[in-house]
Amino acid sequence: MSGAPVMDEKGEVVAVHGMSDVEVVQSFASLPLSESQRQIIQEAVARVNGVQRLTFSWGMPINLFREYRGRAIALGGEKQEVDLQSQLEEEKRKREEAEQRVGELETERQKQIENEISLVSAKGVDYTKLRDLLAAGNWEEADKETERVMFKVAGSEGWVTNDDVKNFSCQDLGTIDKLWVKYSNGKFGFSVQKQIYQSLGDTKEYDEKAWEAFKDKVGWRQGGKSLDYDNLTWDISTPRGHLPIATSNNHGFWITLRGYSYHAQRLLDCNIKGFQP
């Protein structure tokens, strides 16, 4: 019976019954073995081949059986330990990757919070629609919405005075400007227009040449003639400072030179500098 003990005439176990010693050891080579295990089997084959075939021809000598069995058990334990260590290292790697990703997401969230413009208003005006229109690049509708909210801040319906402009809420003026500057990547906004207007040498004093030069610069005039609102271009490719205009009904905040001069001065008074991420 394979695996049964083989005894000599004295009743002592001298081998393990089964295939011949060579066949038994050689059969191990067909098993999936590691490099160290394969080396042990090769040593066993060499040693069994050197044994004189007497009573051991039908089995493995018990001393060799015990030796290789012990070594096989030890190797099995080592392999399990190696596998466990590999699993622990893999789990550690996955955990570190997850922690790194969580950190990255938190950093991104913090950046979004820092770059998010607070839609504050001293007059209780909701700027959500304006923000969404600008975010979508819907420049014409955003300009009309800008006009609407500015009239609401001023507490008027379709008409404003120079005093309305001079007393316009700094907080609301800053919110509107930051939204335009952010979503146009710095191309549009009141603060952008202020910089251009100031570069032409005027802020508050009446200067018709500066006003006409400003309209040429921002694309509000072509061929020496001011463009009607319906003939303006609503695209990001337009000149810097082209928007907002917010004068769709021709009675807006700065349709006239003097009106814009007061508006530019209010931007200075409120220290409007645009959105700076």
Buried (B, 14 or more C-beta within 10 A) or exposed (E): EEEEBBBEEEEEEBBBBBBBBBEBBBEBEEEEBEEEBBEBBEEBBEBBEEBEEEBBEBBBBBEBBEBBEEBBEEBEEEEEEEEEEEEEEEEEEEEEEEEEEEEEEEEEEEEEEEEEBEBEBEEEBEBEEBBBBBEEEBBBBBBBBBBBBBBBBBEEEEEBEBEBBEEBBBBBBBBBBBBBBBBBEBBBBBBBBBBBBBEBEBBBEEBEEBBBBBBBBBBBBEEEEEBEBEEBBBEBEBBBBBBBBBBBEEBBBBBEBBBBBBBBBBBEEBEBBBBEE
